[in-house]
Amino acid sequence: MKFKDYLTVIEGVEDPAIFKAVFLAGGPGSGKSFVVGKTSLKALGFRLINSDDAFEKGLKRAGMGTTPEDIFSEPGQAVRATAKALTGKRLDIALKNRMGIVIDGTGKDYNKIKAQVQKTRELGYAVHMIFVNTDLDTALERNRMRPRVLPDKVVEKMWNDVQKNIGKFQALFRSRMTVVDNSVDSNIDAATMDAYKDIMNWSKRPPENAIAMKWIKQQRDKKKNA
């Protein structure tokens, strides 16, 4: 076994949140990044899969800003496509090593998330969803304060699309779905603390799925033979 392959085996099989996937849902201005920080998902060993960072860096390299005019222009959408492709490669690497992952999305496309959930489950993953919810007024106001602001009508449409999927997500994730209310008057500290405790305990449970256990045994056998 090559040394780089040996390191890959160690990184995957000894990952602290191995075979766990958290799906984020919430429209623009809901505060998903804020909730990720408050629930300490990265500290628990999860890798954040999010194309936004790559998109914003790509816009900057291309000499564009985060205005709607630049974002929705043809060059801006080309940068978005590149960012999504890079993020897809990051996801593939994480899944190859069965690392704990957080897949960040709006939740407006239910079928897309359902397909991702099915893919991770087929690999032996346990899945969880954090649905970051706000009222429409909060979403609109926070969007206006973001560096990458979207038109109000776009935010409202996305907010409505996401709201329509709450019931579907509850059926898909069942008891492993946490709704965090991040509206202006909500008790966000209590909500995120509860979410953190729940996910921390869940992430530390050893995988019980037969597919996951078989993969772990194979990787540890490789390690012994290295």
N, C-alpha and C positions, 0 to 999 in steps of 0.2 A: 504494500500500500504506500502511495506517495505521501509525503509529509502534509501537503495541503489537503489531501483527502482525509488524512487522520484528523486534522484540525476540524474539518467539516463534520466528521462523525461526532467528535466531542461536543462541538457547539450545538448540534441538533439534539442529541440524545440527553444531554445534561441541561438543556434549556429549562429555566424555572417555570415557564408557563406552557410547557410542551403540550401539543395537541389541544390547545384552547384557542378559539377564535371569537373575538368580540366584534359585533357589527354595530356601527354608529348610524343613527338616523336622526334627521332634524334639518329643517330648512335654513336658508340664509338668515343670519342674525339670531339663531337659536342658542348659540354659545357652545357648540360641540367641543371646540378646542379648549375652552375654559373648563368644561366638565371633564375632559381627558386629564387636564392638569390636576383638578381637584380630587379625582379618583386615583391618581398616582399609577396609572396603567403602565407607563414606561418603567417605573420603579419596580413593578411587579414582574417585569421581564417581557412585556409585550412590545412588539415592533409595530409602529404606526405606519399604515399603508394609506397614503394620502397624496393625491396629485397636485394639491394646491401649492405646496412649497415649490415644487419643480416648475409649475406654471408661472408663478410670480417671478422666480429667478429667470426663467426663459423670456418673459416679457421685458425684464430689465436689460438682459443681454441684447435683446433686439431693439433697444432704444424706445420701448413703449411703456406706458404707464398702466395703472389699474383702473382707468376710466372705462365706462361702458363702451365708448367709441373705440378704444383700442382693443378691449376684450372681445367685442363682437365683430371686429373687422376680420377680413380674410387672413391677414398675417397673424392676428391674435388667435384665431381659431386653429391655425397651423401650429402655433406654439402649444396650444392646449392639447392637440393630438399627440405631439411629441412628448409632452409631459405625461400623458396617460400611458403611452407606450413604455416609457421609462419606469413608471410606477408598476405597470404590469410585470415587468422583468423582476422588480424588487419583490413583488408578491410571489412570483414563481420560485425565486430562490428561498424565500421564507418557507413556502409550502414544501419544497423539496427537503428541507431540513426539519420540517414539522415544528417550526418555532411558533410561539404564541404570537398572535397577530391581532391588530385592531384595524378593521377595514372601515374607513371613514367615507360616508356617503350621505346624500340628502334623504334617501328613502322614498323619493318620488317614483322611482321605477321598481315596483315590487318584483316583477319577473326577473330582473337582473340580480337582485339580492337573493331571491329564491334559488336561482341557478348557482350563485356563489356558495350558499349554504349547503346545497346538495353536493357540490364539489368537495367542500371541506369535510362533510360527513362521510363521504365515500373514502376519504383518506384516513378516517378514524378520529376526526376532530369532534370535540364537544363544542357547542356554539351557544352564544349569549348575545342578546341585543340590549344596548342602551339607547332608548328613544328620548332625545332631548326635546322637550315640548315648550312652546311659549304661546301666548295669545298673539293674534295678528298684529296688534298695535306695537307690542314689544319687538316683534320680528322686524317690522318696518323701521322703527326708530333705531334699532341697533345696526341694521343694514346701512343706514345713512351715515353712521359713525365709523364704518369699516373703511380701511384703505381701498379695498376692492369692492366698491359700491355697485349695486345692481339697481336697475330701474324699479320703482315701486310696483308697477304692474307685473314684472317678472317675479318679484318676491311674493306677491300675493298669489299668483298662479301656483308657484312651487309650494307655498304654504298649504294651499287647498289640496294639492296633489298628495302631499305627505300625510295630511290629516285623513284622507280617504283610505290610507293603507294601514292605519293603526290596528284595526280589527284583524286584517290579514296577517300582520306581524305577530299578533298575540296567538293566532292559531298556529303559526309556523314555529315560534320559539317556546310557546306554552309557558311553563313556570320559569324559564330562563330569559325573561324579558323584564327590564327595569325601565320604568318611565320616570324621568327626572323633569320636574316642572321648574323651568328657569325663567318664568315670567317675572316682571318687576316686583310684585308683592309676594313672591314665593319665598319659602325658607330653604334657599339653595344649599346652605351649609349642612343642614340636617339631611337633605335629600342625597347630596353627594357623599356624605359620611356613611349613610346606610348602603349606598351603592358600592363604595369602596370596600366595606367590610364583607359584603356578600361576594364580590368578585375576588377579593383576596382569598377567602376560604375556598371558593370554587377553583381558583387557579392552582392552588396547592394540592388539590386532590390528584393522586396518581391516576393516569389514564386507565379506564376499565374496558374500553372498547377492544374487542378481539383483534381488529386490524391494527390498532395502535400498539397493543402489547406484542404482537408479532414483529412489527417494525422495530420496536425498542430492543427486543431480543436479538434481532439480526444485527443491529448497529453495535450492540455491546459485544457480540461474538466477533465482529470485525475488529473491535478495539482490542480484544484479548489476543487476536491473531496478528496484530500489527507489530 
